[in-house]
Amino acid sequence: MSMKLRNRGCKMKRTKLNHPESVIYTGDFNNDKTIIEVFSYNKESIKFKTYGDADFGSEIMVMKDSSNIKWINIIGLNVVETIIKIGEIFGFSLLVLEDIVQVSQRCKIEFTDNYLFSIFKMIYRADPKVGRSDKNSDEVLHEHLSILLLKNIVITFQENEGDVFDDVRRRLKENVGKIRTRGADYLYYVLLDALVDNQLEILASIGDEVDEHEQLTVEATKVAMDRLFKLRKQLLLIRASVIPFKDIMVELQSEETDWISSEVKVYLSDVSDHVNHVNDLVGLYREMVNNIYEINMLNTGNKLNHIMAVLTVFTALFIPLNFMTGFYGMNFTHFPGMKDPNAIPIFLSISFIIVISMIVFFKKKKWF
C-alpha cells in the first residue's frame, strides 16, 4: 500500500542504519567489486564517470546537490557495504536496502516522502556461463533490478554487468530525443520503456521460433522437445515479470504523487499499453507452445500405434503358419503326404497362399 506524500520540501539527510547485518545479498552473481556509473546532464552538456567502491562517497555528496539530472547505476549487489554506504548517503531505509539485495523480492512500487522505490525483473538474452547480456544467445535470464526516483536523481541497482539500457546511454551521450531536456521522472519512464521494449524484442524471436516448430508439426516432422520445453520456461519467466509490472503501471498512473508529472504519466500510459501487449503475446505463445507439444505427443502416439499395428499384422500372418508347423510336427505315425517327394513345395505354396490372402484381407479392411 502506498503512503501519501508529506513535507515535499524536506532535504535528504545522511542517516546511520541501525541493523546493517540484515542487508544480505541472496543472488547468484559474485562480483568482486561494485561498479558505479554516473550520468550528470542538462540540455547543454553531459558528464559521465565510472566509480569504484572507495572513491564514490565523497564525490557524490557534492554531485547530488547540483541542479543537473543524474542517473546513478550501481552494478553488483554482493558487496553490501557499498550498498549500505549509498543508502546512508541518500537516506534510504533499512527495509529498502533489504529489498534491493534480496533478489527473491516480488516486483512492487512504494511512494515515500523522499523517494519513489520500485522493483522489477530485468529480462534479457545472456550467456548463462557469465551472465552477461548477449542478444545472440538462446538463453533468457532475469535479473533483480531496483529503481529509485529522487529529486533530479534516478538510481538503479542491478546484479551484474550487461543490461537493456545501452540505447538509453546512447541517447544520453548523443543527445537524441527529449531525454536531456526533461526531468528525472522522464528518465524513469525511459528506463521502464527500455525494460518493456526488450521483452517485446525477446518475444518476437520466441514467436519466430514457435512458428517454426508449428510448421514442423504441420508437416509431421519431429519437433525438438528439449527446445520446446526451454521456450515454455522462457515464457513463464517473462510472464512472472510482466504480471506485477502491469500492477505497477496501474499504480503509477493512478497515484496522486509529485514524483511523476502529468506529462510523464501520458508517456507511462504508452508503456502500460506495451506491457499489456507483452502479456497478450506471452499468453498467445504459451497456448501455441502447449498446442505444439500436445500435437507432437499425439503424432508420436499415432506413429507408435501404426508401428504396433504393423507388428500385429506380422504376428497375425504367422498364426496359421505356426499352426500348420505345429500340427505336422506332432509325433503321429501316419500323416497324409508325409512321404510325398513334393511335400515341402506343397507346404510352402499353401503357406504363401495363406499369407497373401491374409494381406489382401487386411488391406481391404484398412487395418494397416
VMD Tcl script that draws the C-alpha trace (Angstrom):
set ca {
  {0.00 0.00 0.00}
  {1.39 3.35 -0.97}
  {1.96 6.15 1.52}
  {0.79 9.71 0.94}
  {3.46 12.33 0.36}
  {4.18 14.90 3.01}
  {6.69 17.71 3.52}
  {7.81 17.68 -0.10}
  {10.38 20.38 0.54}
  {12.39 18.46 3.14}
  {16.04 17.74 2.34}
  {17.62 14.31 2.29}
  {19.66 13.56 5.38}
  {22.52 11.15 5.69}
  {21.27 8.52 8.13}
  {23.08 5.79 10.00}
  {21.45 2.39 9.60}
  {20.88 0.56 12.88}
  {20.94 -3.08 11.72}
  {23.03 -3.33 8.51}
  {23.68 -7.03 9.21}
  {20.20 -7.77 7.82}
  {21.26 -6.43 4.41}
  {22.35 -9.71 2.77}
  {22.62 -10.35 -0.96}
  {20.72 -13.53 -1.87}
  {21.51 -13.74 -5.59}
  {23.90 -15.91 -7.60}
  {26.18 -13.29 -9.15}
  {29.55 -12.91 -7.46}
  {31.19 -9.61 -8.36}
  {34.50 -8.74 -6.72}
  {33.62 -5.06 -6.62}
  {30.79 -2.67 -7.24}
  {30.84 -0.53 -10.38}
  {29.03 2.80 -10.19}
  {28.12 4.63 -13.40}
  {27.10 8.27 -13.07}
  {25.50 10.36 -15.80}
  {25.10 14.03 -14.87}
  {23.45 16.09 -17.58}
  {21.37 19.03 -18.66}
  {20.21 20.31 -22.03}
  {23.63 21.68 -22.99}
  {26.12 19.19 -21.57}
  {26.63 15.76 -20.06}
  {29.29 14.22 -17.84}
  {29.84 10.50 -17.47}
  {32.14 8.85 -14.97}
  {32.64 5.38 -13.54}
  {33.48 4.99 -9.86}
  {34.71 2.14 -7.72}
  {33.76 1.24 -4.18}
  {36.20 3.58 -2.46}
  {36.01 6.87 -4.38}
  {32.26 7.19 -4.78}
  {31.07 8.62 -1.49}
  {32.98 11.89 -1.32}
  {32.18 12.98 -4.88}
  {28.53 12.03 -4.84}
  {27.88 14.15 -1.76}
  {28.78 17.19 -3.86}
  {27.14 15.91 -7.04}
  {23.74 15.17 -5.52}
  {23.11 18.82 -4.65}
  {23.67 20.09 -8.22}
  {20.74 21.07 -10.43}
  {21.74 18.58 -13.16}
  {19.68 15.46 -13.71}
  {21.66 12.43 -12.58}
  {21.41 8.74 -13.35}
  {23.43 6.65 -10.91}
  {23.66 2.99 -11.94}
  {25.08 0.61 -9.34}
  {26.32 -2.69 -10.82}
  {26.88 -5.53 -8.36}
  {24.95 -6.15 -5.15}
  {27.07 -8.70 -3.29}
  {29.40 -6.05 -1.78}
  {26.73 -4.99 0.67}
  {29.00 -2.50 2.43}
  {28.85 -0.30 -0.67}
  {25.06 -0.66 -0.87}
  {24.75 0.35 2.79}
  {27.04 3.33 2.21}
  {24.89 4.52 -0.71}
  {21.79 4.03 1.43}
  {23.26 6.24 4.14}
  {24.15 8.97 1.64}
  {20.65 9.16 0.15}
  {18.67 8.34 3.28}
  {17.23 5.01 2.19}
  {15.53 2.97 4.89}
  {16.84 -0.39 6.04}
  {13.80 -2.12 4.54}
  {14.52 -0.59 1.14}
  {18.14 -1.77 1.24}
  {16.98 -5.27 2.19}
  {14.60 -5.29 -0.78}
  {17.41 -4.12 -3.07}
  {19.73 -7.04 -2.24}
  {17.14 -9.79 -1.66}
  {16.53 -10.90 -5.22}
  {13.52 -13.07 -4.39}
  {11.55 -9.92 -3.62}
  {8.45 -9.55 -5.77}
  {8.11 -6.64 -8.18}
  {6.47 -3.69 -6.43}
  {6.37 0.09 -6.06}
  {6.37 2.28 -2.96}
  {5.85 6.03 -2.63}
  {7.60 7.79 0.28}
  {8.26 11.40 1.20}
  {11.86 11.33 -0.05}
  {11.82 8.93 -2.97}
  {9.84 6.58 -5.18}
  {11.06 3.00 -4.87}
  {10.29 0.25 -7.38}
  {11.48 -3.30 -8.07}
  {11.41 -5.04 -11.45}
  {12.78 -8.19 -13.04}
  {15.04 -7.33 -15.97}
  {14.65 -9.97 -18.70}
  {17.38 -10.29 -21.31}
  {19.20 -12.79 -23.51}
  {22.52 -13.72 -22.00}
  {25.32 -16.24 -21.90}
  {24.42 -18.34 -18.83}
  {28.09 -19.12 -18.14}
  {28.98 -15.49 -17.45}
  {25.52 -13.98 -17.05}
  {26.23 -11.07 -19.38}
  {23.85 -9.73 -21.97}
  {24.18 -11.41 -25.37}
  {21.44 -10.87 -27.95}
  {22.68 -13.84 -29.98}
  {22.21 -16.28 -27.10}
  {19.30 -18.72 -26.97}
  {19.12 -18.40 -23.19}
  {16.89 -15.92 -21.38}
  {17.88 -14.78 -17.89}
  {16.23 -12.50 -15.38}
  {17.94 -10.12 -13.02}
  {16.77 -8.24 -9.94}
  {16.51 -4.52 -10.71}
  {15.67 -1.74 -8.25}
  {14.92 1.81 -9.42}
  {14.65 4.78 -7.08}
  {13.41 8.18 -8.20}
  {14.53 11.19 -6.15}
  {14.60 14.91 -6.82}
  {16.73 15.27 -10.00}
  {18.17 11.77 -9.44}
  {17.39 8.27 -10.67}
  {19.31 5.43 -9.00}
  {19.31 1.90 -10.39}
  {20.68 -1.20 -8.67}
  {21.42 -4.25 -10.83}
  {23.12 -7.54 -10.06}
  {25.65 -7.84 -12.87}
  {27.25 -6.12 -15.85}
  {25.20 -6.13 -19.02}
  {21.65 -4.84 -19.16}
  {18.96 -3.50 -21.50}
  {19.89 0.18 -21.13}
  {22.57 0.57 -23.82}
  {20.18 2.56 -26.01}
  {19.38 4.87 -23.08}
  {23.10 5.50 -22.59}
  {23.50 6.24 -26.29}
  {20.57 8.68 -26.31}
  {22.02 10.50 -23.32}
  {25.52 10.77 -24.76}
  {24.37 11.75 -28.27}
  {21.52 13.98 -27.03}
  {18.91 12.06 -29.03}
  {15.25 12.78 -28.37}
  {13.82 14.64 -25.37}
  {15.68 12.85 -22.63}
  {18.24 15.61 -21.93}
  {15.57 18.32 -21.85}
  {13.27 16.67 -19.31}
  {13.36 15.86 -15.64}
  {14.27 12.78 -13.65}
  {10.75 11.39 -13.93}
  {11.14 11.29 -17.72}
  {14.39 9.34 -17.32}
  {12.50 6.95 -15.04}
  {9.92 6.47 -17.80}
  {12.65 5.87 -20.40}
  {14.18 3.11 -18.26}
  {10.81 1.40 -17.86}
  {10.21 1.70 -21.58}
  {13.58 0.04 -22.26}
  {12.64 -2.87 -19.98}
  {9.38 -3.49 -21.82}
  {10.82 -2.96 -25.32}
  {13.47 -5.59 -24.61}
  {10.76 -8.03 -23.53}
  {8.95 -7.37 -26.81}
  {12.18 -7.99 -28.72}
  {12.70 -11.32 -26.94}
  {9.08 -12.29 -27.56}
  {9.49 -11.50 -31.27}
  {12.35 -14.01 -31.53}
  {10.40 -16.54 -29.45}
  {7.42 -16.03 -31.76}
  {9.56 -16.79 -34.82}
  {10.81 -19.98 -33.21}
  {7.30 -21.02 -32.18}
  {6.16 -20.53 -35.80}
  {9.00 -22.77 -37.00}
  {8.01 -25.50 -34.54}
  {4.37 -25.13 -35.58}
  {5.31 -25.61 -39.24}
  {7.30 -28.72 -38.35}
  {4.26 -30.04 -36.52}
  {2.01 -29.40 -39.53}
  {4.48 -31.29 -41.71}
  {4.51 -34.13 -39.13}
  {8.25 -33.59 -38.67}
  {9.82 -34.41 -35.33}
  {9.99 -31.37 -33.05}
  {12.96 -30.81 -30.74}
  {11.19 -31.35 -27.43}
  {14.08 -30.04 -25.33}
  {13.90 -26.70 -27.15}
  {10.13 -26.66 -26.76}
  {10.48 -27.11 -23.01}
  {13.02 -24.28 -22.95}
  {10.60 -21.98 -24.76}
  {7.91 -22.79 -22.21}
  {10.32 -21.94 -19.40}
  {11.28 -18.64 -21.03}
  {7.64 -17.67 -21.47}
  {6.93 -18.47 -17.82}
  {9.90 -16.30 -16.84}
  {8.58 -13.34 -18.83}
  {5.06 -13.91 -17.52}
  {6.30 -13.85 -13.92}
  {7.87 -10.47 -14.66}
  {5.07 -8.85 -16.65}
  {2.12 -9.61 -14.35}
  {3.38 -7.48 -11.42}
  {4.69 -4.96 -13.98}
  {1.06 -4.39 -15.01}
  {0.09 -3.65 -11.42}
  {2.97 -1.20 -11.05}
  {1.94 0.68 -14.19}
  {-1.64 0.97 -12.96}
  {-0.45 2.36 -9.64}
  {1.99 4.78 -11.29}
  {-0.77 6.26 -13.42}
  {-3.43 6.38 -10.72}
  {-1.39 7.53 -7.73}
  {-1.59 11.22 -6.84}
  {2.11 11.90 -6.46}
  {4.53 14.72 -7.13}
  {7.20 12.28 -8.26}
  {5.56 11.72 -11.65}
  {4.35 14.74 -13.62}
  {1.10 14.65 -15.57}
  {3.11 14.92 -18.80}
  {5.17 11.83 -17.98}
  {2.01 9.94 -16.98}
  {0.92 10.28 -20.61}
  {4.13 8.53 -21.67}
  {3.62 5.91 -18.98}
  {0.25 5.06 -20.50}
  {2.14 4.06 -23.65}
  {4.43 1.83 -21.58}
  {1.32 0.35 -19.98}
  {-0.03 -0.49 -23.45}
  {3.26 -2.22 -24.27}
  {3.10 -4.18 -21.01}
  {-0.41 -5.35 -21.88}
  {0.84 -6.30 -25.34}
  {3.66 -8.33 -23.77}
  {1.15 -10.07 -21.53}
  {-1.09 -10.88 -24.52}
  {1.84 -12.25 -26.53}
  {3.02 -14.38 -23.63}
  {-0.46 -15.88 -23.32}
  {-0.67 -16.47 -27.07}
  {2.75 -18.10 -27.37}
  {2.20 -20.23 -24.27}
  {-1.01 -21.55 -25.83}
  {0.77 -22.20 -29.13}
  {3.65 -23.99 -27.42}
  {1.22 -26.13 -25.41}
  {-0.70 -26.98 -28.60}
  {2.51 -27.88 -30.43}
  {3.52 -30.08 -27.51}
  {0.15 -31.84 -27.43}
  {0.06 -32.31 -31.22}
  {3.61 -33.61 -31.22}
  {2.74 -36.08 -28.47}
  {-0.35 -37.09 -30.47}
  {1.76 -37.58 -33.61}
  {4.24 -39.64 -31.64}
  {1.39 -41.75 -30.26}
  {-0.07 -42.21 -33.74}
  {3.29 -43.32 -35.11}
  {3.68 -45.76 -32.26}
  {0.17 -47.09 -32.87}
  {0.98 -47.53 -36.57}
  {4.15 -49.44 -35.71}
  {2.22 -51.64 -33.30}
  {-0.43 -52.27 -35.98}
  {2.21 -53.40 -38.48}
  {3.84 -55.66 -35.89}
  {0.44 -57.09 -35.01}
  {-0.23 -57.84 -38.69}
  {3.09 -59.68 -38.96}
  {2.21 -61.63 -35.83}
  {-1.21 -62.49 -37.27}
  {0.37 -63.70 -40.51}
  {2.40 -66.28 -38.65}
  {-0.51 -67.66 -36.62}
  {-1.74 -70.13 -39.34}
  {1.85 -70.94 -40.28}
  {2.66 -71.76 -36.67}
  {-0.48 -73.92 -36.50}
  {0.48 -75.86 -39.63}
  {4.05 -76.29 -38.46}
  {2.93 -77.46 -35.04}
  {0.31 -79.78 -36.48}
  {2.72 -81.57 -38.82}
  {5.37 -81.61 -36.14}
  {3.35 -83.88 -33.85}
  {4.66 -87.42 -33.42}
  {1.85 -89.32 -35.16}
  {2.79 -92.47 -37.10}
  {0.74 -91.79 -40.22}
  {0.40 -88.37 -41.86}
  {-1.06 -87.91 -45.36}
  {1.63 -86.80 -47.76}
  {4.49 -87.11 -45.30}
  {6.44 -89.31 -47.68}
  {5.42 -87.44 -50.80}
  {8.55 -86.06 -52.52}
  {6.61 -82.85 -53.28}
  {5.50 -82.33 -49.66}
  {7.81 -79.38 -48.96}
  {6.90 -77.40 -52.13}
  {3.22 -78.06 -51.46}
  {3.53 -76.89 -47.83}
  {5.39 -73.73 -48.85}
  {2.86 -72.98 -51.59}
  {-0.06 -73.35 -49.20}
  {1.72 -71.12 -46.64}
  {2.39 -68.48 -49.31}
  {-1.27 -68.52 -50.45}
  {-2.45 -68.13 -46.84}
  {-0.11 -65.16 -46.20}
  {-1.13 -63.39 -49.44}
  {-4.81 -63.97 -48.72}
  {-4.47 -62.50 -45.22}
  {-2.58 -59.45 -46.50}
  {-5.29 -58.79 -49.11}
  {-7.95 -59.17 -46.41}
  {-6.15 -56.76 -44.01}
  {-5.71 -54.22 -46.82}
  {-9.41 -54.29 -47.68}
  {-10.23 -53.78 -44.01}
  {-7.64 -50.93 -43.90}
  {-6.10 -52.35 -40.77}
  {-2.65 -51.18 -41.86}
}
mol new
graphics top color blue
foreach p $ca { graphics top sphere $p radius 0.5 }
foreach p [lrange $ca 0 end-1] q [lrange $ca 1 end] { graphics top cylinder $p $q radius 0.2 }
display resetview
